[in-house]
């Protein structure tokens, strides 16, 4: 079975964003204040979701219909909790949410929506 890949811009952005989170997770392990395991776990799940969504998208694998929305929810929850727990660093949290987390969540949502549409048009679907 041969698998073809199509590394379009969205697959590249999602995969690269997930990989870029890996060094941040190590930094977070050293500087996380309250609940470090929760923050590290959340960011680890986001990284896995972003890389997974990007790889599934590049492979044109319709299983992204499950991974992409879960990743979108993780990103939105992370943005929400970052802003609510930021304290004096709320401006940085708002910028990260507006410029990174929420746009990536929107991209994951679009990927999921397109996969869902492709599934509904697949032969044998009702």
N, C-alpha and C positions, 0 to 999 in steps of 0.2 A: 504494500500500500504506500503510494507516494503522496506526500503532503506538500502542497504548494504554499508559499508564504507571500504575503503582500504587505510590505512594511510601509503603509501609508503614514501620513503625518500623525494621525490620532493614535495609531498603534505605537509609533515611536515616542510620542509625548507620554503616553500612559506608562510604557515600559521604563523609559528614562526617569520619570518621576518616582516610580516605585524603587528603582535602583538608587536614586539620589537620597531617598529616605534612610537607607542603610547606615551611612556615616552619622546622620542625625540621631539615629536610635542609640548609637554608642555615646554621643555627646549627652543625650537625654539621660542615659544611665548614670552619668556623673553629676548632672546638675538638677535633675528633677526634684522638686520640693516635696509636696504632699502627694502621696499615692504613686510613687515612681513605677511600681509594677503595673499599675493600671495604664499610665501614660505610655510606657514602653510597649505594653501589650497592644494597645490601640494602634500605635504607630506601626508596629510589626504587622498587624493584620491589614492595615492600609497598604503597606509596602507589598505584601503578598497579593492583595487584591488588585493593585495597580499593575504589577508585573503580570499576574495571571490574566487580567482583562486584556492587556496589551498583546500578550502572546496568543491568546485565543482569537483576538481580532486579526492579528497578522496571519494566523493559520485559517482564517475564515471559519472558525469552529463556532457553531451556533450555541454551544454550551455557555458562551459568554452571556447569554440571556439570564443566567443565574448569578454569575460572578459580578458582572458590571453593576447591577442595582445594589447588591450587598456592599460593594465598594463605595458607591455613591452615598449610601446611608452612613457608612463609617466616616467618610470625609465630612459630611454635614454635621454629624454628631461631634467630631473633633473640633470643627469650627465653632460650634455652639459652646462646648465646654471650655475651649481656649478663651473665648471672649468673656464668658461668665466668671472664669477663675483668674483672669489676668491681673486684676488689681491695678496698680499704677502702670502696668505695661499694656493697657487695653488698646492703645493706638496700634501697637505692633500686632496684637492679636486680630484687630479689625482688618489691618492691611493684609495679613496672611490669609484670613478668611476670604476677603474680597478678591485677592489677586492669585491665590493658589488653591485653597481647599474647595471653595464653592465652584470655581470654574472647572476644576477636575471632576467634581461631583456632577456638574452639568454634562460634561463630556461622557462620563460613565453612563449617565441616564440616556443620552442620545445613542450610545453604543447599544445599550439594552433595548431601547425602543426599535432601533433598526433590526436587531436580531429577532425581536418578537415579530416584527412585520415579515421578515424573511421566513420565519417558522410558519406563519399563517399562510404564506403563499407556497409552501413546500408541497410537493406531490403527496397526496394521501391525507392532507390536513382538512379539517371540516370547517 
